[in-house]
Amino acid sequence: MHTITLKSDDQFYDTLNEMVKTLNTTKSDLIRKSVIYYKSVLEKEKLKAQIKQASLKVREESLKVSQEFENSLDDGL
């Protein structure tokens, strides 16, 4: 296991200690779990953005195909 040292202001330190007492855990465990959770949040946000981008691309293609179909109806077929 590695050791990480960080500097914090009084507010962060007080918040950390309050959470440690409330959750009955250690500072190390709380910070470790928080980083893991934050990483999962970032990954979900990235995936959400990728899905949105893909959806918009598909929507554009669908609109083009729909417009082409509408135009073909005017051809008298």
N, C-alpha and C positions, 0 to 999 in steps of 0.2 A: 504494500500500500504506500502511496506517496503522500507527502505532507504539503499542503497549500496554506500560505499565509496571506491574509488580506487586511487592508486597512478599512475602517468604517467610521462613519460619523456616529454621534451619540444616538440619533434617532434610529438608524439602522440597527445598532447594537441593542437598543431597548426593545425594538420590534422583534428581533431575533430571539432575545431572551424570553419575551412574553410568549412567543409561539412555541418555544422549546418547553416551557412549563405547561402550556395548554395541551400540547400534543404528547407530553411525557416522552420526549426523545432527546437526542443529543444535538448540539449545534452542527456537528459534522454530518449526521444523518439527515437533518433537515435541509442543509445546504445541498448535500448530494442529491436528495430526492427532488429538490426544487430545480436543480440544473437539468436533471433527467426529464422532469415534467416540462420545463420550458423548451427543451429540445424537441419534445413531441409536439408541442404547440406550434413551433416554427415549421416543423415538417408538415403538419396538417394544413397550415396556412399556405405553404408552398404548393402542396397538392391541390388545394382548393383553387389557387390561382391558375395552375396548369389545366385543371378541368374546365374552369371558366373560359380560358383562352381557346381550348379545343372546342367547347360548346359554341363559342362565337364563330369560329371558323366553319363548323358544320352548319350553323344557321345561315351564314353567308352563302355557302354552297347550295343549301336547300332552297334559298330564295332565288338563286340563279336558275336552278332546275325548274322551279315552279314557274318562273317568268318565261322560260323557254317553252314549257308546256302550254302556258296561256297563249303565247305567240303562235304556237302550232295550231291551236284551235281556230285561229283566224285564217288559216291556210285553206279552209274549206274541206278538210279531210273528214 
